[in-house]
Amino acid sequence: ILVCIVSMIMATILAVIGSIARLSRNAIASGVSGLYVSLVRGTPLLVQIYFMYLALPQVGIRLEALHAGILALGFNYGAYMTEIFRAGIQAVPRAQREAAESLGMPERTVMRRVVLPQAVRIVIPAIGNDFVAMIKDSALISAISVGELLWRANAVGNRNFRTLQALLIAAAIYWALTIIFSFFQERLERRMARGDR
């Protein structure tokens, strides 16, 4: 859960910055954001985890396994969420922006006080789905020996020759976590939809 929460915070920050850069008129910012999204979406998450943990030390950047796993998950989900936030920002009616600009608001204020709050409401369901997916994908960081749920299940199962039982318990816990977070996601969606009604 800790891995998912920290990774999701990092991914959200990257996604907001990436989506604003992607929609920017600045060709360099838009190009860098596009490259980030393309590169991350074009390579497997497991490769990115290994890259953070095994390849970066060769250029002098050493990360603990937990930090490398969090960084890889946040980096990966940030790219996918960049496109979600971009779509959310573009879904806000242009008239909202024009009305704010006609009141003399600078572009940054328009984005911060008018566009982003509405975009967040639009993207909440997709972000919730990403968080549920991240709960399951966090199992991949067991490949670099992070002591998370799957790693512990493997260790206990192998030690006691009860691999089947240990993996079934791990699967049940992952399932329970996704049910719990899906429940809270539905409640949040309903609450955010009150304004539409």
RATA-V920659 format. One record per residue. RES is the residue in one letter. PHI is phi in whole degrees, 0 to 359 (999 if undefined). PSI is psi as a letter, one per 20 degrees, with the letter a starting at -180 (999 if undefined). Layout:
BEGIN
res=RES phi=PHI psi=PSI
res=RES phi=PHI psi=PSI
END
This chain:
BEGIN
res=I phi=999 psi=g
res=L phi=300 psi=g
res=V phi=302 psi=g
res=C phi=295 psi=g
res=I phi=295 psi=g
res=V phi=296 psi=g
res=S phi=296 psi=h
res=M phi=291 psi=h
res=I phi=298 psi=g
res=M phi=299 psi=g
res=A phi=297 psi=h
res=T phi=294 psi=g
res=I phi=298 psi=g
res=L phi=299 psi=h
res=A phi=293 psi=g
res=V phi=296 psi=g
res=I phi=298 psi=g
res=G phi=296 psi=g
res=S phi=290 psi=h
res=I phi=294 psi=g
res=A phi=296 psi=h
res=R phi=296 psi=h
res=L phi=269 psi=i
res=S phi=291 psi=q
res=R phi=280 psi=i
res=N phi=286 psi=o
res=A phi=296 psi=h
res=I phi=292 psi=g
res=A phi=299 psi=g
res=S phi=295 psi=g
res=G phi=293 psi=g
res=V phi=296 psi=g
res=S phi=296 psi=g
res=G phi=297 psi=g
res=L phi=296 psi=g
res=Y phi=303 psi=g
res=V phi=297 psi=g
res=S phi=296 psi=g
res=L phi=296 psi=g
res=V phi=290 psi=g
res=R phi=288 psi=i
res=G phi=268 psi=i
res=T phi=233 psi=q
res=P phi=293 psi=q
res=L phi=301 psi=h
res=L phi=297 psi=h
res=V phi=296 psi=g
res=Q phi=294 psi=h
res=I phi=297 psi=g
res=Y phi=299 psi=h
res=F phi=299 psi=g
res=M phi=298 psi=h
res=Y phi=271 psi=h
res=L phi=256 psi=h
res=A phi=271 psi=h
res=L phi=300 psi=h
res=P phi=301 psi=h
res=Q phi=289 psi=i
res=V phi=250 psi=j
res=G phi=91 psi=j
res=I phi=254 psi=o
res=R phi=255 psi=p
res=L phi=238 psi=q
res=E phi=293 psi=q
res=A phi=303 psi=g
res=L phi=298 psi=g
res=H phi=294 psi=h
res=A phi=297 psi=g
res=G phi=296 psi=g
res=I phi=297 psi=g
res=L phi=299 psi=g
res=A phi=295 psi=g
res=L phi=296 psi=g
res=G phi=297 psi=g
res=F phi=297 psi=g
res=N phi=294 psi=g
res=Y phi=291 psi=h
res=G phi=300 psi=h
res=A phi=293 psi=g
res=Y phi=295 psi=g
res=M phi=287 psi=h
res=T phi=302 psi=g
res=E phi=292 psi=h
res=I phi=296 psi=g
res=F phi=295 psi=h
res=R phi=300 psi=g
res=A phi=296 psi=h
res=G phi=295 psi=g
res=I phi=295 psi=g
res=Q phi=289 psi=h
res=A phi=282 psi=i
res=V phi=291 psi=p
res=P phi=305 psi=p
res=R phi=301 psi=h
res=A phi=300 psi=h
res=Q phi=299 psi=g
res=R phi=294 psi=g
res=E phi=297 psi=h
res=A phi=296 psi=g
res=A phi=294 psi=g
res=E phi=294 psi=h
res=S phi=292 psi=h
res=L phi=278 psi=i
res=G phi=91 psi=j
res=M phi=287 psi=p
res=P phi=292 psi=r
res=E phi=302 psi=h
res=R phi=298 psi=g
res=T phi=293 psi=h
res=V phi=301 psi=g
res=M phi=296 psi=g
res=R phi=287 psi=h
res=R phi=256 psi=i
res=V phi=244 psi=g
res=V phi=283 psi=g
res=L phi=300 psi=g
res=P phi=301 psi=h
res=Q phi=287 psi=h
res=A phi=296 psi=h
res=V phi=300 psi=g
res=R phi=298 psi=h
res=I phi=289 psi=h
res=V phi=270 psi=i
res=I phi=307 psi=g
res=P phi=299 psi=g
res=A phi=291 psi=h
res=I phi=294 psi=g
res=G phi=300 psi=g
res=N phi=296 psi=h
res=D phi=295 psi=h
res=F phi=294 psi=g
res=V phi=297 psi=g
res=A phi=296 psi=h
res=M phi=293 psi=h
res=I phi=304 psi=g
res=K phi=285 psi=h
res=D phi=291 psi=i
res=S phi=298 psi=i
res=A phi=297 psi=h
res=L phi=294 psi=h
res=I phi=284 psi=i
res=S phi=294 psi=i
res=A phi=294 psi=h
res=I phi=251 psi=k
res=S phi=67 psi=k
res=V phi=282 psi=p
res=G phi=282 psi=l
res=E phi=266 psi=a
res=L phi=303 psi=g
res=L phi=295 psi=g
res=W phi=300 psi=g
res=R phi=294 psi=g
res=A phi=298 psi=g
res=N phi=298 psi=g
res=A phi=297 psi=g
res=V phi=292 psi=g
res=G phi=298 psi=g
res=N phi=292 psi=h
res=R phi=293 psi=h
res=N phi=257 psi=j
res=F phi=55 psi=l
res=R phi=229 psi=l
res=T phi=299 psi=g
res=L phi=301 psi=g
res=Q phi=296 psi=g
res=A phi=296 psi=g
res=L phi=290 psi=h
res=L phi=296 psi=g
res=I phi=294 psi=g
res=A phi=300 psi=g
res=A phi=298 psi=g
res=A phi=296 psi=h
res=I phi=292 psi=g
res=Y phi=301 psi=g
res=W phi=298 psi=g
res=A phi=299 psi=g
res=L phi=297 psi=g
res=T phi=293 psi=h
res=I phi=295 psi=g
res=I phi=297 psi=g
res=F phi=291 psi=h
res=S phi=295 psi=h
res=F phi=298 psi=g
res=F phi=293 psi=h
res=Q phi=296 psi=g
res=E phi=300 psi=g
res=R phi=296 psi=g
res=L phi=296 psi=g
res=E phi=299 psi=g
res=R phi=297 psi=g
res=R phi=294 psi=g
res=M phi=291 psi=h
res=A phi=280 psi=i
res=R phi=301 psi=h
res=G phi=297 psi=h
res=D phi=291 psi=h
res=R phi=287 psi=999
END
